[in-house]
Amino acid sequence: KAEDGNYYLKPMNCPHIYMVYRSKPHTYKELPIRYAEFGTVYRNEDSGTLMGMMRVRGLTQNDAHIFCTEDQAIEELIKVMKLHDFYYKTFGLDNYYIELALPDLKNKDKYFDDPKEWEKAVGILKEAAKQAKFEVTEEVGTAAFYGPKFDFNFKSATGREFGASTNQLDFGAGKRFKLTYKDSDGQEKLVPYVIHRAPLGSHERFIAFLIEHYAGAFPVWLSPIQAIILPITDGVLNYANKVGDILKENDIRVELDSRSETLQAKIRDAQLQKIPYMLIVGKREEENKTI
């Protein structure tokens, strides 16, 4: 709720997390402090730019904010980069590159006017990439207004480029939101850096990318339906249901196709849905307790 009495949909999670940080005092012994949340945010995108799940007005981010000192920044950035890499390897994604987004300091309306802080923050990002052994390309004018960042970009199966996620080093939040901590000398100091990270970006957009990347044929662990049971006749429906119950008890996502269709039609439909496993059961399977 704003001071004018109106309610607004939040466009980002950051300020709310800063209020969580400020809800109690902190000391240097607690840093780095890492807050993560699945936050729902809203962007009033132009109607002409909306596209399926790739660009939507309401989205969910696997967001996190890390409050750290200058000494801790490189190590925290490296951990975040390795977390990104872990996610991508899990999904079998390797066709990506990392872009170091730099400011155009001539454009003082777009970026904080603090060349020394920019130089220091960019140096920290470069050192983190070097130590983590990640190659990066540089792009001037694409930084966030509050600091430089790493953008992780993919080429989809259709050849289209897709910005998947980001890892940002914010040197402005501490000052603007009065984020403080007590140092070892007992003095109150501003948090020098906040790291913003969202390894999967928005879930809606990432799922859309995965659908396009796999062309609908998801790996078994990710497939919404992992197996479908195809009974040859209605006479084996009871056995087919027992097979389904056993699989569900073992956490397999399974469905039963009990339609009065030919086996060939059921197989064709399962292939069109790109379901990884088709389990065919008939009288012989029922007698032998097999599939």
C-alpha positions in Angstrom: 0.0 0.0 0.0 1.4 3.4 -1.0 1.3 6.7 0.8 -1.5 7.8 -1.4 -3.7 5.1 0.0 -3.8 3.0 -3.2 -2.6 -0.6 -3.5 -0.2 -1.6 -6.3 1.0 -4.8 -7.7 4.7 -5.2 -7.0 7.0 -5.2 -10.1 10.0 -6.6 -8.2 10.8 -8.5 -4.9 13.9 -6.4 -3.9 12.4 -3.6 -1.8 10.3 -6.1 0.2 13.3 -8.2 1.0 15.2 -5.1 2.1 12.4 -4.4 4.6 12.8 -8.0 5.9 16.6 -7.3 6.3 15.8 -4.1 8.1 13.3 -5.7 10.5 16.1 -6.4 13.0 19.7 -5.3 13.6 22.6 -7.3 12.2 26.3 -7.7 12.9 29.3 -8.6 10.7 29.2 -12.2 12.2 25.9 -12.8 10.4 27.0 -11.8 6.9 26.6 -13.0 4.3 22.9 -13.2 4.8 20.9 -15.0 2.1 17.2 -14.6 1.6 15.5 -16.7 -1.0 11.8 -16.6 -2.1 9.5 -17.7 -4.9 8.1 -14.2 -5.5 5.2 -13.3 -7.7 5.7 -10.0 -9.5 3.8 -8.1 -12.2 5.0 -6.0 -15.2 2.6 -4.0 -17.4 4.1 -5.1 -20.6 2.7 -3.6 -23.8 0.0 -5.9 -25.3 1.9 -6.1 -28.6 5.0 -7.6 -26.8 3.1 -10.4 -24.9 3.9 -13.8 -26.3 2.6 -17.1 -24.8 4.6 -17.8 -21.6 7.7 -16.2 -23.0 6.5 -12.7 -22.1 3.7 -12.3 -19.6 2.4 -9.7 -17.2 2.4 -11.9 -14.1 5.4 -14.1 -13.3 7.1 -16.1 -10.6 10.8 -15.8 -9.9 13.1 -18.1 -7.9 14.6 -15.0 -6.5 17.3 -14.4 -3.8 19.2 -11.5 -2.3 22.6 -11.9 -0.7 23.8 -9.2 1.7 27.6 -9.3 1.9 30.8 -7.4 2.6 33.3 -6.5 -0.1 35.6 -9.4 1.1 32.8 -11.9 0.6 31.5 -10.7 -2.7 33.7 -12.7 -5.0 33.1 -16.0 -3.2 29.3 -15.4 -3.2 29.3 -14.6 -6.9 31.2 -17.7 -7.7 28.8 -19.8 -5.7 25.9 -18.3 -7.6 27.6 -18.9 -11.0 28.2 -22.5 -10.0 24.5 -22.8 -8.9 23.5 -21.6 -12.4 25.8 -24.1 -14.0 24.4 -26.9 -11.8 20.8 -26.1 -12.9 21.7 -26.0 -16.6 23.6 -29.4 -16.4 20.6 -30.9 -14.6 18.4 -29.9 -17.5 21.0 -31.0 -20.1 21.5 -27.4 -21.3 25.0 -26.5 -22.5 24.4 -24.1 -25.4 24.7 -20.9 -23.3 27.1 -18.0 -22.9 27.6 -15.5 -20.2 27.5 -11.8 -20.9 29.1 -9.3 -18.5 26.7 -6.3 -18.7 28.6 -3.1 -18.3 27.3 0.5 -17.9 27.6 3.3 -20.3 28.7 6.0 -17.9 28.1 8.7 -20.4 24.4 8.1 -19.9 24.2 9.6 -16.4 20.3 9.5 -16.4 20.4 5.7 -16.7 23.2 4.7 -14.2 24.4 5.8 -10.8 27.0 8.5 -11.2 29.8 6.9 -9.3 32.6 5.9 -11.6 34.8 4.5 -8.7 32.1 2.2 -7.4 31.4 1.0 -11.0 35.1 0.3 -11.6 35.3 -1.7 -8.3 32.1 -3.6 -8.9 33.1 -4.5 -12.5 36.5 -5.7 -11.2 34.9 -8.0 -8.7 32.7 -9.6 -11.3 35.7 -10.1 -13.6 37.7 -11.7 -10.8 34.8 -14.0 -9.9 34.4 -15.2 -13.5 38.2 -15.8 -13.7 38.3 -17.8 -10.5 35.2 -19.8 -11.4 36.8 -20.4 -14.9 33.8 -19.1 -16.8 34.4 -17.3 -20.1 32.4 -14.1 -20.5 31.7 -11.6 -23.2 31.3 -7.9 -22.5 28.4 -5.7 -23.5 28.4 -1.9 -22.7 25.1 -0.3 -21.8 23.2 -3.3 -20.6 24.1 -3.1 -16.8 21.4 -2.6 -14.2 21.2 1.0 -13.0 22.6 -0.1 -9.6 25.5 -2.3 -10.7 27.0 -4.6 -13.3 25.7 -8.1 -13.8 26.2 -11.5 -15.5 23.5 -12.4 -17.9 23.1 -16.1 -18.9 21.9 -16.4 -22.5 20.8 -19.5 -24.5 20.1 -20.3 -28.1 16.9 -22.3 -28.4 16.3 -25.2 -30.7 14.8 -22.7 -33.2 17.9 -20.6 -33.1 16.3 -17.7 -31.1 18.3 -16.2 -28.3 16.8 -16.3 -24.9 18.0 -14.5 -21.7 17.5 -17.2 -19.0 18.8 -15.8 -15.8 21.0 -13.2 -14.1 23.5 -12.6 -11.4 23.8 -9.0 -10.3 26.1 -7.0 -8.0 24.3 -4.1 -6.5 26.4 -1.4 -4.8 23.5 1.1 -4.4 20.9 -0.7 -2.3 22.8 -0.3 1.0 22.8 3.5 0.7 19.4 3.9 -0.8 17.6 1.7 1.7 19.8 2.2 4.7 20.8 -1.4 5.0 23.2 -1.4 8.0 25.2 -3.8 10.2 27.6 -3.5 13.1 31.2 -4.1 12.2 33.8 -5.7 14.4 34.7 -2.3 15.8 31.1 -1.8 16.9 30.5 0.9 14.3 27.3 0.9 12.2 28.1 0.5 8.5 26.2 0.3 5.3 26.0 -3.1 3.5 28.4 -2.5 0.6 26.9 -5.1 -1.8 23.6 -6.9 -2.4 23.7 -9.8 -4.9 20.5 -10.4 -6.9 20.2 -13.9 -8.3 17.5 -15.8 -10.1 19.1 -19.0 -11.7 15.9 -19.9 -13.6 14.7 -16.4 -14.3 10.9 -16.4 -14.3 9.5 -19.9 -14.1 6.9 -19.2 -16.8 9.5 -18.1 -19.3 11.9 -20.9 -18.4 9.2 -23.6 -18.8 8.4 -22.1 -22.2 12.0 -22.3 -23.2 12.2 -25.9 -22.1 9.1 -26.8 -24.1 10.7 -25.3 -27.2 14.2 -26.7 -26.4 13.0 -30.3 -25.9 10.4 -29.9 -28.7 7.9 -31.4 -26.1 10.0 -34.6 -25.6 11.0 -34.0 -22.0 13.5 -36.2 -20.2 11.8 -38.9 -18.2 12.4 -37.2 -14.8 10.8 -34.0 -16.1 8.0 -35.4 -18.2 4.5 -34.5 -16.8 3.4 -38.0 -17.6 6.3 -40.5 -17.4 4.3 -43.6 -18.4 0.9 -44.5 -19.9 -0.8 -47.9 -19.5 -2.4 -49.1 -22.7 -4.8 -52.1 -22.0 -5.4 -54.2 -25.1 -9.0 -55.0 -24.1 -11.5 -53.8 -21.5 -11.2 -57.3 -19.9 -7.8 -56.4 -18.4 -8.7 -53.0 -17.0 -8.6 -54.2 -13.4 -5.1 -55.5 -13.9 -4.1 -52.3 -15.7 -5.3 -50.3 -12.7 -3.3 -52.5 -10.3 -0.2 -51.8 -12.4 -1.0 -48.1 -12.2 -1.3 -48.3 -8.4 2.0 -50.0 -8.0 3.7 -47.3 -10.1 2.1 -44.4 -8.3 3.2 -46.0 -5.0 6.7 -45.7 -6.3 6.3 -42.0 -7.3 6.0 -42.7 -11.1 3.7 -40.2 -12.8 1.4 -42.6 -14.7 -1.9 -42.5 -16.5 -4.3 -45.1 -17.9 -5.8 -44.9 -21.4 -9.1 -46.7 -20.9 -10.7 -45.4 -24.0 -12.6 -47.8 -26.3 -10.0 -47.3 -29.1 -7.7 -49.7 -30.9 -4.3 -50.3 -29.5 -2.8 -48.7 -32.6 -4.8 -45.5 -32.0 -3.7 -45.4 -28.3 0.0 -45.9 -29.3 -0.3 -43.1 -31.9 -1.8 -40.7 -29.4 0.8 -41.5 -26.8 3.6 -40.9 -29.4 2.0 -37.5 -30.3 2.0 -36.6 -26.6 5.7 -37.7 -26.5 5.1 -39.8 -23.3 8.4 -41.6 -22.5 7.0 -45.1 -21.7 4.0 -47.0 -23.1 3.1 -50.0 -20.9 0.9 -52.4 -22.9 -1.1 -55.0 -21.0 -3.2 -57.9 -22.2 -4.4 -61.3 -21.0 -0.9 -62.8 -21.2 0.6 -60.0 -19.2 -2.1 -60.4 -16.6 -1.5 -64.1 -16.3 2.3 -63.6 -16.0 2.1 -60.5 -13.8 4.2 -58.6 -16.4 3.9 -55.6 -18.8 
